Amino acid sequence: MKKFIRTIEDFVCDNCGHQVKGSGYTNHCPQCLFSKHVDNNPGDRQNSCHGLMAPVSIEQDHGQYVILHHCQKCGAEKKNKSQESDNFDLIVKIAQQV
């Protein structure tokens, strides 16, 4: 059973250097959409991989954009809901790369 742990953290994106203000639900950079492979379950910070997770595709789920991230280090894939603060032009660009 997955267990969500709300973890409020600010961070600097390892991909683009953007200063990200965390909300406790922030799991990727709103500027470049990259994430970091740090969780086994959302918010637990228990994964030792720490690889960059590239946004590789966009899906829609009940009208919301969902970003599929692929870990560049171990190959794991995870889905993350987009946020209003995300770079919408980049979401559209990734969605069109089918």
CNS distance restraints for C-alpha pairs under 8 A (distance, minus, plus):
assign (resid   2 and name CA) (resid  41 and name CA) 5.88 0.50 0.50
assign (resid   2 and name CA) (resid  42 and name CA) 7.86 0.50 0.50
assign (resid   3 and name CA) (resid  41 and name CA) 6.12 0.50 0.50
assign (resid   3 and name CA) (resid  42 and name CA) 7.00 0.50 0.50
assign (resid   4 and name CA) (resid  41 and name CA) 6.42 0.50 0.50
assign (resid   4 and name CA) (resid  42 and name CA) 5.02 0.50 0.50
assign (resid   4 and name CA) (resid  43 and name CA) 6.10 0.50 0.50
assign (resid   4 and name CA) (resid  44 and name CA) 7.52 0.50 0.50
assign (resid   5 and name CA) (resid  41 and name CA) 7.92 0.50 0.50
assign (resid   5 and name CA) (resid  42 and name CA) 6.14 0.50 0.50
assign (resid   5 and name CA) (resid  43 and name CA) 4.59 0.50 0.50
assign (resid   5 and name CA) (resid  44 and name CA) 5.89 0.50 0.50
assign (resid   6 and name CA) (resid  24 and name CA) 4.97 0.50 0.50
assign (resid   6 and name CA) (resid  25 and name CA) 6.52 0.50 0.50
assign (resid   6 and name CA) (resid  42 and name CA) 7.86 0.50 0.50
assign (resid   6 and name CA) (resid  43 and name CA) 5.69 0.50 0.50
assign (resid   7 and name CA) (resid  23 and name CA) 7.94 0.50 0.50
assign (resid   7 and name CA) (resid  24 and name CA) 4.64 0.50 0.50
assign (resid   7 and name CA) (resid  25 and name CA) 7.30 0.50 0.50
assign (resid   7 and name CA) (resid  43 and name CA) 5.56 0.50 0.50
assign (resid   7 and name CA) (resid  44 and name CA) 7.86 0.50 0.50
assign (resid   8 and name CA) (resid  22 and name CA) 5.54 0.50 0.50
assign (resid   8 and name CA) (resid  23 and name CA) 5.39 0.50 0.50
assign (resid   8 and name CA) (resid  24 and name CA) 3.87 0.50 0.50
assign (resid   8 and name CA) (resid  25 and name CA) 7.41 0.50 0.50
assign (resid   8 and name CA) (resid  26 and name CA) 7.91 0.50 0.50
assign (resid   9 and name CA) (resid  21 and name CA) 7.19 0.50 0.50
assign (resid   9 and name CA) (resid  22 and name CA) 4.88 0.50 0.50
assign (resid   9 and name CA) (resid  23 and name CA) 7.11 0.50 0.50
assign (resid   9 and name CA) (resid  24 and name CA) 6.71 0.50 0.50
assign (resid  10 and name CA) (resid  19 and name CA) 7.56 0.50 0.50
assign (resid  10 and name CA) (resid  20 and name CA) 5.60 0.50 0.50
assign (resid  10 and name CA) (resid  21 and name CA) 4.61 0.50 0.50
assign (resid  10 and name CA) (resid  22 and name CA) 4.58 0.50 0.50
assign (resid  11 and name CA) (resid  19 and name CA) 6.10 0.50 0.50
assign (resid  11 and name CA) (resid  20 and name CA) 5.26 0.50 0.50
assign (resid  11 and name CA) (resid  21 and name CA) 6.79 0.50 0.50
assign (resid  11 and name CA) (resid  22 and name CA) 7.24 0.50 0.50
assign (resid  12 and name CA) (resid  17 and name CA) 5.57 0.50 0.50
assign (resid  12 and name CA) (resid  18 and name CA) 5.61 0.50 0.50
assign (resid  12 and name CA) (resid  19 and name CA) 4.62 0.50 0.50
assign (resid  12 and name CA) (resid  20 and name CA) 5.88 0.50 0.50
assign (resid  13 and name CA) (resid  17 and name CA) 4.71 0.50 0.50
assign (resid  13 and name CA) (resid  18 and name CA) 5.26 0.50 0.50
assign (resid  13 and name CA) (resid  19 and name CA) 6.55 0.50 0.50
assign (resid  13 and name CA) (resid  20 and name CA) 6.99 0.50 0.50
assign (resid  13 and name CA) (resid  29 and name CA) 6.15 0.50 0.50
assign (resid  13 and name CA) (resid  34 and name CA) 7.71 0.50 0.50
assign (resid  13 and name CA) (resid  35 and name CA) 7.97 0.50 0.50
assign (resid  14 and name CA) (resid  52 and name CA) 7.50 0.50 0.50
assign (resid  15 and name CA) (resid  32 and name CA) 7.65 0.50 0.50
assign (resid  15 and name CA) (resid  34 and name CA) 6.72 0.50 0.50
assign (resid  15 and name CA) (resid  52 and name CA) 7.48 0.50 0.50
assign (resid  16 and name CA) (resid  31 and name CA) 7.96 0.50 0.50
assign (resid  16 and name CA) (resid  32 and name CA) 6.76 0.50 0.50
assign (resid  18 and name CA) (resid  29 and name CA) 7.38 0.50 0.50
assign (resid  18 and name CA) (resid  31 and name CA) 6.98 0.50 0.50
assign (resid  20 and name CA) (resid  29 and name CA) 6.50 0.50 0.50
assign (resid  20 and name CA) (resid  30 and name CA) 7.62 0.50 0.50
assign (resid  22 and name CA) (resid  26 and name CA) 5.28 0.50 0.50
assign (resid  27 and name CA) (resid  35 and name CA) 6.25 0.50 0.50
assign (resid  27 and name CA) (resid  36 and name CA) 7.83 0.50 0.50
assign (resid  27 and name CA) (resid  80 and name CA) 7.44 0.50 0.50
assign (resid  28 and name CA) (resid  33 and name CA) 5.64 0.50 0.50
assign (resid  28 and name CA) (resid  34 and name CA) 5.52 0.50 0.50
assign (resid  28 and name CA) (resid  35 and name CA) 4.23 0.50 0.50
assign (resid  28 and name CA) (resid  36 and name CA) 7.23 0.50 0.50
assign (resid  29 and name CA) (resid  33 and name CA) 4.78 0.50 0.50
assign (resid  29 and name CA) (resid  34 and name CA) 5.54 0.50 0.50
assign (resid  29 and name CA) (resid  35 and name CA) 6.32 0.50 0.50
assign (resid  29 and name CA) (resid  86 and name CA) 7.68 0.50 0.50
assign (resid  30 and name CA) (resid  83 and name CA) 7.69 0.50 0.50
assign (resid  30 and name CA) (resid  85 and name CA) 6.00 0.50 0.50
assign (resid  30 and name CA) (resid  86 and name CA) 4.10 0.50 0.50
assign (resid  30 and name CA) (resid  87 and name CA) 5.80 0.50 0.50
assign (resid  31 and name CA) (resid  86 and name CA) 6.30 0.50 0.50
assign (resid  31 and name CA) (resid  87 and name CA) 5.43 0.50 0.50
assign (resid  32 and name CA) (resid  87 and name CA) 7.11 0.50 0.50
assign (resid  32 and name CA) (resid  90 and name CA) 7.42 0.50 0.50
assign (resid  33 and name CA) (resid  54 and name CA) 7.49 0.50 0.50
assign (resid  33 and name CA) (resid  55 and name CA) 6.11 0.50 0.50
assign (resid  33 and name CA) (resid  86 and name CA) 7.19 0.50 0.50
assign (resid  33 and name CA) (resid  87 and name CA) 7.48 0.50 0.50
assign (resid  33 and name CA) (resid  90 and name CA) 7.99 0.50 0.50
assign (resid  34 and name CA) (resid  52 and name CA) 6.95 0.50 0.50
assign (resid  34 and name CA) (resid  53 and name CA) 5.68 0.50 0.50
assign (resid  34 and name CA) (resid  54 and name CA) 5.05 0.50 0.50
assign (resid  34 and name CA) (resid  55 and name CA) 5.82 0.50 0.50
assign (resid  34 and name CA) (resid  69 and name CA) 7.54 0.50 0.50
assign (resid  35 and name CA) (resid  52 and name CA) 6.05 0.50 0.50
assign (resid  35 and name CA) (resid  53 and name CA) 4.85 0.50 0.50
assign (resid  35 and name CA) (resid  54 and name CA) 6.66 0.50 0.50
assign (resid  35 and name CA) (resid  55 and name CA) 7.81 0.50 0.50
assign (resid  35 and name CA) (resid  69 and name CA) 7.22 0.50 0.50
assign (resid  36 and name CA) (resid  50 and name CA) 5.89 0.50 0.50
assign (resid  36 and name CA) (resid  51 and name CA) 5.78 0.50 0.50
assign (resid  36 and name CA) (resid  52 and name CA) 4.68 0.50 0.50
assign (resid  36 and name CA) (resid  53 and name CA) 5.30 0.50 0.50
assign (resid  36 and name CA) (resid  71 and name CA) 7.80 0.50 0.50
assign (resid  37 and name CA) (resid  47 and name CA) 6.87 0.50 0.50
assign (resid  37 and name CA) (resid  49 and name CA) 6.07 0.50 0.50
assign (resid  37 and name CA) (resid  50 and name CA) 4.69 0.50 0.50
assign (resid  37 and name CA) (resid  51 and name CA) 5.25 0.50 0.50
assign (resid  37 and name CA) (resid  52 and name CA) 6.27 0.50 0.50
assign (resid  37 and name CA) (resid  53 and name CA) 6.28 0.50 0.50
assign (resid  37 and name CA) (resid  71 and name CA) 6.69 0.50 0.50
assign (resid  38 and name CA) (resid  45 and name CA) 5.06 0.50 0.50
assign (resid  38 and name CA) (resid  46 and name CA) 6.35 0.50 0.50
assign (resid  38 and name CA) (resid  47 and name CA) 4.75 0.50 0.50
assign (resid  38 and name CA) (resid  48 and name CA) 6.50 0.50 0.50
assign (resid  38 and name CA) (resid  49 and name CA) 6.59 0.50 0.50
assign (resid  38 and name CA) (resid  50 and name CA) 5.19 0.50 0.50
assign (resid  38 and name CA) (resid  51 and name CA) 7.85 0.50 0.50
assign (resid  39 and name CA) (resid  43 and name CA) 6.08 0.50 0.50
assign (resid  39 and name CA) (resid  44 and name CA) 5.48 0.50 0.50
assign (resid  39 and name CA) (resid  45 and name CA) 4.49 0.50 0.50
assign (resid  39 and name CA) (resid  46 and name CA) 5.32 0.50 0.50
assign (resid  39 and name CA) (resid  47 and name CA) 4.89 0.50 0.50
assign (resid  40 and name CA) (resid  44 and name CA) 6.64 0.50 0.50
assign (resid  40 and name CA) (resid  45 and name CA) 7.06 0.50 0.50
assign (resid  40 and name CA) (resid  46 and name CA) 5.86 0.50 0.50
assign (resid  40 and name CA) (resid  47 and name CA) 5.38 0.50 0.50
assign (resid  41 and name CA) (resid  45 and name CA) 7.93 0.50 0.50
assign (resid  41 and name CA) (resid  46 and name CA) 7.95 0.50 0.50
assign (resid  49 and name CA) (resid  73 and name CA) 7.35 0.50 0.50
assign (resid  49 and name CA) (resid  74 and name CA) 7.22 0.50 0.50
assign (resid  51 and name CA) (resid  71 and name CA) 5.97 0.50 0.50
assign (resid  51 and name CA) (resid  72 and name CA) 6.12 0.50 0.50
assign (resid  51 and name CA) (resid  73 and name CA) 4.99 0.50 0.50
assign (resid  51 and name CA) (resid  74 and name CA) 7.23 0.50 0.50
assign (resid  52 and name CA) (resid  71 and name CA) 5.70 0.50 0.50
assign (resid  52 and name CA) (resid  72 and name CA) 5.72 0.50 0.50
assign (resid  52 and name CA) (resid  73 and name CA) 6.94 0.50 0.50
assign (resid  53 and name CA) (resid  69 and name CA) 5.31 0.50 0.50
assign (resid  53 and name CA) (resid  70 and name CA) 4.97 0.50 0.50
assign (resid  53 and name CA) (resid  71 and name CA) 4.05 0.50 0.50
assign (resid  53 and name CA) (resid  72 and name CA) 5.86 0.50 0.50
assign (resid  54 and name CA) (resid  69 and name CA) 5.20 0.50 0.50
assign (resid  54 and name CA) (resid  70 and name CA) 5.27 0.50 0.50
assign (resid  54 and name CA) (resid  71 and name CA) 6.35 0.50 0.50
assign (resid  54 and name CA) (resid  72 and name CA) 6.89 0.50 0.50
assign (resid  55 and name CA) (resid  67 and name CA) 6.25 0.50 0.50
assign (resid  55 and name CA) (resid  68 and name CA) 5.76 0.50 0.50
assign (resid  55 and name CA) (resid  69 and name CA) 4.51 0.50 0.50
assign (resid  55 and name CA) (resid  70 and name CA) 6.55 0.50 0.50
assign (resid  55 and name CA) (resid  94 and name CA) 7.73 0.50 0.50
assign (resid  56 and name CA) (resid  67 and name CA) 7.51 0.50 0.50
assign (resid  56 and name CA) (resid  68 and name CA) 5.79 0.50 0.50
assign (resid  56 and name CA) (resid  69 and name CA) 5.80 0.50 0.50
assign (resid  56 and name CA) (resid  70 and name CA) 6.48 0.50 0.50
assign (resid  56 and name CA) (resid  94 and name CA) 6.90 0.50 0.50
assign (resid  57 and name CA) (resid  67 and name CA) 6.08 0.50 0.50
assign (resid  57 and name CA) (resid  68 and name CA) 5.25 0.50 0.50
assign (resid  57 and name CA) (resid  69 and name CA) 7.48 0.50 0.50
assign (resid  57 and name CA) (resid  94 and name CA) 5.79 0.50 0.50
assign (resid  57 and name CA) (resid  95 and name CA) 5.92 0.50 0.50
assign (resid  57 and name CA) (resid  97 and name CA) 7.61 0.50 0.50
assign (resid  57 and name CA) (resid  98 and name CA) 7.78 0.50 0.50
assign (resid  58 and name CA) (resid  65 and name CA) 6.48 0.50 0.50
assign (resid  58 and name CA) (resid  66 and name CA) 5.59 0.50 0.50
assign (resid  58 and name CA) (resid  67 and name CA) 4.79 0.50 0.50
assign (resid  58 and name CA) (resid  68 and name CA) 6.09 0.50 0.50
assign (resid  58 and name CA) (resid  91 and name CA) 6.92 0.50 0.50
assign (resid  58 and name CA) (resid  94 and name CA) 6.45 0.50 0.50
assign (resid  58 and name CA) (resid  95 and name CA) 4.98 0.50 0.50
assign (resid  59 and name CA) (resid  65 and name CA) 5.76 0.50 0.50
assign (resid  59 and name CA) (resid  66 and name CA) 5.06 0.50 0.50
assign (resid  59 and name CA) (resid  67 and name CA) 6.54 0.50 0.50
assign (resid  59 and name CA) (resid  68 and name CA) 7.60 0.50 0.50
assign (resid  59 and name CA) (resid  95 and name CA) 7.44 0.50 0.50
assign (resid  60 and name CA) (resid  64 and name CA) 5.40 0.50 0.50
assign (resid  60 and name CA) (resid  65 and name CA) 4.66 0.50 0.50
assign (resid  60 and name CA) (resid  66 and name CA) 5.81 0.50 0.50
assign (resid  61 and name CA) (resid  65 and name CA) 6.45 0.50 0.50
assign (resid  61 and name CA) (resid  66 and name CA) 6.77 0.50 0.50
assign (resid  64 and name CA) (resid  81 and name CA) 7.29 0.50 0.50
assign (resid  64 and name CA) (resid  82 and name CA) 7.26 0.50 0.50
assign (resid  65 and name CA) (resid  81 and name CA) 6.28 0.50 0.50
assign (resid  65 and name CA) (resid  82 and name CA) 5.53 0.50 0.50
assign (resid  66 and name CA) (resid  79 and name CA) 6.38 0.50 0.50
assign (resid  66 and name CA) (resid  80 and name CA) 5.58 0.50 0.50
assign (resid  66 and name CA) (resid  81 and name CA) 4.46 0.50 0.50
assign (resid  66 and name CA) (resid  82 and name CA) 5.54 0.50 0.50
assign (resid  67 and name CA) (resid  79 and name CA) 5.58 0.50 0.50
assign (resid  67 and name CA) (resid  80 and name CA) 5.21 0.50 0.50
assign (resid  67 and name CA) (resid  81 and name CA) 6.14 0.50 0.50
assign (resid  67 and name CA) (resid  82 and name CA) 6.40 0.50 0.50
assign (resid  68 and name CA) (resid  77 and name CA) 6.82 0.50 0.50
assign (resid  68 and name CA) (resid  78 and name CA) 5.82 0.50 0.50
assign (resid  68 and name CA) (resid  79 and name CA) 4.52 0.50 0.50
assign (resid  68 and name CA) (resid  80 and name CA) 6.52 0.50 0.50
assign (resid  69 and name CA) (resid  77 and name CA) 5.49 0.50 0.50
assign (resid  69 and name CA) (resid  78 and name CA) 5.35 0.50 0.50
assign (resid  69 and name CA) (resid  79 and name CA) 6.13 0.50 0.50
assign (resid  69 and name CA) (resid  80 and name CA) 7.54 0.50 0.50
assign (resid  70 and name CA) (resid  75 and name CA) 6.03 0.50 0.50
assign (resid  70 and name CA) (resid  76 and name CA) 5.82 0.50 0.50
assign (resid  70 and name CA) (resid  77 and name CA) 4.53 0.50 0.50
assign (resid  70 and name CA) (resid  78 and name CA) 6.81 0.50 0.50
assign (resid  71 and name CA) (resid  75 and name CA) 4.74 0.50 0.50
assign (resid  71 and name CA) (resid  76 and name CA) 5.18 0.50 0.50
assign (resid  71 and name CA) (resid  77 and name CA) 6.25 0.50 0.50
assign (resid  82 and name CA) (resid  86 and name CA) 6.56 0.50 0.50
assign (resid  86 and name CA) (resid  91 and name CA) 7.92 0.50 0.50
assign (resid  87 and name CA) (resid  91 and name CA) 6.48 0.50 0.50
assign (resid  88 and name CA) (resid  92 and name CA) 6.26 0.50 0.50
assign (resid  89 and name CA) (resid  93 and name CA) 6.21 0.50 0.50
assign (resid  90 and name CA) (resid  94 and name CA) 6.10 0.50 0.50
assign (resid  91 and name CA) (resid  95 and name CA) 6.08 0.50 0.50
assign (resid  92 and name CA) (resid  96 and name CA) 6.23 0.50 0.50
assign (resid  93 and name CA) (resid  97 and name CA) 6.67 0.50 0.50
assign (resid  94 and name CA) (resid  98 and name CA) 7.99 0.50 0.50
